[in-house]
């Protein structure tokens, strides 16, 4: 994360103090509570894009039967 980042998460307990624990990094923390909505109707916050990106990455890694540590960053950059 870069200083001043905006982070969108679900309401998992470990994320609840994110902004307090990283005050010089996380400038804004948007939360969506999946128990009620997958997209917050007021703020529009959701986690669907990042979940989709992780699923694509995991699929590629599975197809390749793993990825070398030196190649992992290039996969993440895409």
Backbone as a ProteinNet text record, in pm:
[ID]
protein_1_A
[PRIMARY]
XXXXXXXXXXXXXXXXXXXXXXXXXXXXXXXXXXXXXXXXXXXXXXXXXXXXXXXXXXXXXXXXXXXXXXXXXXXXXX
[TERTIARY]
82.5	0	87.1	42.3	112.4	49.1	125.9	66.7	-49.6	-158.3	-276	-372.1	-348.7	-432.5	-574.9	-667.6	-805.1	-818.7	-871.6	-884	-1031.3	-1077.7	-1214.1	-1205.7	-1274.7	-1273.8	-1414.6	-1426.2	-1550.6	-1538.1	-1631.8	-1638.1	-1570	-1471.1	-1397.6	-1331.3	-1335	-1288.1	-1144.7	-1057.4	-917.4	-901.7	-1000	-991.1	-1047.8	-1118.8	-1193	-1103.1	-981.3	-889	-780.1	-802.6	-700.6	-652.2	-744	-705	-633.9	-675.9	-610.8	-470.9	-453	-321.9	-223	-273.2	-186.8	-225.5	-219.9	-271.6	-197.1	-70	7	-3.2	-74.7	-87.9	-231.4	-323.7	-463.7	-534.2	-565.4	-632.8	-783.4	-835.9	-979.8	-1004.4	-1096.5	-1128.2	-1277.2	-1313.7	-1453.5	-1484.4	-1597.8	-1634.6	-1771.3	-1782.9	-1912.7	-1940.3	-2060.9	-2100.5	-2180.2	-2117	-2180.7	-2305.1	-2319.6	-2440.3	-2564	-2544.8	-2657	-2655.5	-2537.5	-2523.9	-2385.9	-2376.9	-2245.4	-2188.8	-2275.5	-2234.9	-2309.1	-2235.6	-2300	-2386.9	-2516.9	-2606.5	-2583.2	-2517.9	-2494	-2359.8	-2254.6	-2119.6	-2075.3	-2137.8	-2095.4	-1974.1	-1925.5	-1808.4	-1840.9	-1747.7	-1760.7	-1621.9	-1616	-1488.1	-1485.4	-1580.6	-1594.8	-1476.3	-1418.2	-1306.1	-1184.5	-1150.3	-1031.6	-1055.3	-1176.8	-1206	-1196.4	-1243.1	-1232.6	-1086.2	-1007.6	-865.2	-793.6	-821	-757.9	-799.3	-926.5	-972.1	-901.9	-882.7	-809.9	-665.8	-600.2	-461.5	-449.8	-539.8	-535.3	-558.1	-642.9	-668.9	-543.5	-473.2	-349.7	-244.6	-231	-132.1	-166.6	-295.1	-337	-308.2	-339.6	-312.4	-164.3	-79.8	65.5	125.5	40.6	85.4	188.5	156.9	243.8	311.8	379	453.8	579.9	688.3	814.3	807	870.4	869.2	918	1018.2	1072.4	972.6	876	775.8	647.5	630.2	505.8	473.7	571.8	544.4	493.3	548.9	500.6	355.6	315.4	176	87.9	133.2	56.2	46	150.8	150.6	47.6	20.3	-77.8	-213.7
-117.9	0	124.5	222.3	350.1	445.1	536.7	633.9	706.8	721.8	789.2	697	566.5	469.8	465.5	435.6	404.5	253.8	193.4	48.3	12	-82.7	-133.9	-279.1	-312.9	-450	-491.6	-620.3	-665.5	-641	-690.6	-659.8	-764.7	-833.2	-932.8	-862.4	-924.3	-862.6	-809.9	-878.9	-836.7	-703.7	-666.1	-541.1	-421.4	-444.3	-335.9	-225.1	-256.3	-156.2	-118.3	-146.5	-124.4	20.5	114.5	255.2	300.1	250	286.5	226	106.7	39.4	90.9	146.2	199.2	343.9	432.7	568.5	649.9	621.9	697.4	638.1	527.4	460.2	465.6	418.9	409.3	541.1	615.3	743.3	725.7	623.9	600.8	450.5	403.6	260.6	243.3	195.6	167.2	22.4	-0.6	-135.4	-171.7	-294.4	-348.2	-469.2	-476.2	-586.9	-685	-795.9	-892.1	-956.2	-950.2	-1003.9	-927.9	-800.1	-717.1	-692.4	-665.3	-631.4	-672.3	-698.1	-719.5	-587.9	-489.7	-353.8	-261.7	-179.1	-86.9	9.9	15.9	99.3	249.4	289.4	432.4	475.9	400.6	440.7	375.6	263.8	191.3	103.3	94.5	13.1	-134.1	-203.7	-348.5	-409.4	-540.9	-611.8	-702.9	-686.1	-778.2	-775.4	-658.1	-651.5	-726.9	-705.2	-771.9	-922.7	-963.6	-1106.9	-1170.9	-1101.1	-1151.7	-1163	-1061.6	-1064.3	-1180	-1203.7	-1315.3	-1449.1	-1462.2	-1587.3	-1612.8	-1507.3	-1524.8	-1565.9	-1500.9	-1534.2	-1678	-1718.5	-1856.2	-1956.4	-1923	-2011.2	-2028.9	-1919.2	-1925.7	-2008.7	-1986.2	-2061.9	-2210	-2241.3	-2381.1	-2444.3	-2372.7	-2424.3	-2451.1	-2365	-2379.1	-2474	-2525.5	-2612.7	-2543.2	-2418.5	-2339.3	-2228.2	-2143.2	-2033.7	-2012.7	-1987.7	-1964.1	-1833.2	-1829.7	-1710	-1587.4	-1604.3	-1490.3	-1438	-1519.6	-1477.5	-1423.5	-1444.1	-1407.5	-1258.9	-1171.6	-1028.1	-988.4	-1046	-1010.6	-1054.2	-1167	-1209.7	-1110.2	-1065.5	-970.2	-834.4	-795.2	-666.3	-661.3	-776.7	-780.4	-757.1
0	0	0	-74.1	-75.7	25.3	81.1	173.6	107.6	182.6	130.3	56.4	65	-6.7	45.6	-44.9	-9.5	-18.1	86.1	93.2	110.3	30.6	44.2	88.1	196.4	247.5	285.2	315.1	376.7	526.8	603.2	746.3	833.4	778.2	855.9	974.5	1090.4	1215	1204.9	1134.7	1125	1051.1	967.7	892.3	968.4	1075.2	1141.7	1195.2	1234.8	1288.5	1188.5	1061.7	959.1	956.1	950.9	943.9	1071.1	1186	1313	1322.6	1268.2	1276.6	1173.3	1062.7	957.2	926.4	1025.2	1005.7	901.2	878.9	779.9	640.6	628.2	499.1	449.6	531.1	489.9	519.3	412.8	428.6	440.8	373.1	374.5	370.2	453.4	459.4	437.2	318.5	288.4	321.3	384.2	428.3	371.7	323.9	284.5	373	426.7	514	429.4	391.6	300.8	358.9	486.5	549.8	499.9	464.4	419	268.6	212	69	18.9	-110.8	-170.2	-223	-243.7	-277.5	-181.5	-108.8	-15.3	-94.4	-67.5	-147.4	-130.7	-23.4	-0.3	-58.2	-28.6	-71.5	-201.7	-239.4	-358.9	-335.9	-212.4	-180.6	-203.4	-268.4	-286.5	-299.9	-289.6	-301.1	-422.7	-513.1	-625.3	-721.5	-749.1	-842.8	-791.9	-665.3	-611.5	-599.8	-562.9	-555.1	-692.2	-795.2	-931.5	-976	-944.3	-981.3	-913.4	-784	-713.3	-774.8	-812.5	-873.1	-1005.5	-1086.3	-1213.7	-1187.8	-1091.8	-1059.7	-1010.7	-921.8	-870.9	-982.9	-1078.8	-1192.2	-1277.4	-1304.9	-1383.8	-1311	-1181.5	-1103.6	-1103.9	-1093.6	-1095.8	-1231.7	-1340.8	-1475.8	-1496	-1441.5	-1457.3	-1354.5	-1266.2	-1156.9	-1069.6	-1038.5	-953.4	-1031.5	-960.8	-1021.6	-938.6	-1009.2	-938.6	-861.7	-747.6	-662.4	-739.5	-824.4	-899.2	-1002.3	-1042.9	-1141	-1077.1	-948.3	-882.9	-896	-876.4	-883.5	-1021.4	-1128	-1262.2	-1281.9	-1222.3	-1228.2	-1153	-1037.2	-957.6	-1026.9	-1099.1	-1168.6	-1281	-1341.2	-1449.8	-1394.4
[MASK]
++++++++++++++++++++++++++++++++++++++++++++++++++++++++++++++++++++++++++++++

